[in-house]
Amino acid sequence: RTQQKFKVITENMAMISRFLNKANRHLRSRKALGFLAIAVGYILIVDVNLQQRSRLLQEQRELYDRELITLDMGAGNCDIGSPTENGNPAGVDTTKTLLVSYPGSGKRFTWTIIKALTNSEVADDWNFSGKLNDEISPLTVKTSWPHREGVWSWGKTMNQVIFLVRDPSRAIPSYHNMRFELDYANDWAESFTSIPMTYKERPAVDVWEVWRDAHFNEEMDNWIKMAEFWMRGGYDNSTESVHSRCENMDIDCSPKAIIDFDHFYQPGANSDFLQLCNVLDDSLHDSVTVSVISSQIRACVLSQVFENPELHQGGRPDAGTEYSFTLSQFDDMLRKVTELRDRVEAAVTDPDTLYEEATALELVVILNKYIKDIAAKRYLSTEIIVEQAAARAFGTATC
């Protein structure tokens, strides 16, 4: 539909251009000719922009179609394949995994690692990849549901959950970055036409700050809700019950693993990477159609995916420390994350809270680390504010 839309727009522009050329033969005044020249120039610029966006859409489709076929090259070496190779469909005997997280928490990187570890198809909940269908049968679907950026589109095809969590002081700016690149789209069509602009740039700091101040409270609450929803097996605080989809869609909504993306995202294998591999090993143990690649080359796969940012970051520059928060926002963030940590910690020994003990204890450890990191960032922001005030008052930050 999008390609047809571009075709119609381009044809209309061509028709207008022909009309203006015809009108030009009947007009002689320099003023009219000047106007026509400006109009035609504008149309040509628009046409070029449309053609460029159409080309970028095709390139983005090819990027979403990047299928990694991993080969064991011996001696711990690997080849993760060409971006145009097709992955393998998951059979009916295969345990399929839903990869869930708050937006901006590293699903794309993790999703690509799973693809490379299993040589199997993966898909996204909005089906921008075109892989979410019965014929392809993806092994993994990534989603931010029940956040508004996610949609339950996989029906009953997923069986288990891996929960990916990220420090909110990093996840919220990352989420805004995607909103910015999608031009703050509100539906599938708007998002789809903006896909060529994703993973290419970061917003100006003042743009981030305007959005941050308007959405901080809402998104901080959404981050907390996402953690509590999945860690409690799909428990919906608004209805005080487990969500009907977690009860009726043949899926165990209690995570098989919780992965700290801030720790996981590095070129060397660590405990989070090993945890991911273990979940895949366990879930695919009895499968005759899908298996995890040899353990000897798994570290190689992680390294090659990490070192190829086109597979997960595109051309987007690294984020700096300038995408920060106000002191009061840091205070609210610390308070809410600490309260969540306390609730989870208290729930470990309470069977009525729906938390699984093993993953709850892991989350407590992760949240303790986030609390320290957020506190350190707050302290740094305080120092910066004091230095700026000193520079304004005395002409030097060191007085």
ABEGO torsion letter per residue (X at the ends): XAAAAAAAAAAAAAAAAAAAAAAAAABABAAAAAAAAAAAAAAAAAAAAAAAAAAAAAAAAAAAABBBBBBBAEGGBBBAEBAABBBBBBBAABBBBBBBBBBGAGAAAAAAAAAAAAGBBBBBAAGAAGABBAAAGBABBBBAOABAABBBAAEAABABBBBBBBBAAAAAAAAAAAAAAAGGBABAAAAAAAAAABGABBBBAAAAAAAAAAAAAAAAAAAAAAAAAAAAGGBBAAAGBBBAAAAAAGBBABBABBBBAAAABBABBBAAAAAAAAAAAAAAAABAABBBBBAAAAAAAAAAAAABAAAAAEABBBBBAABBBBAAAAAAAAAAAAAAAAAAAAAAABAAAGBBAAAAAAAAAAAAAAAAAAAAAAAAAAAAAAAAAAAAAAGBAAX
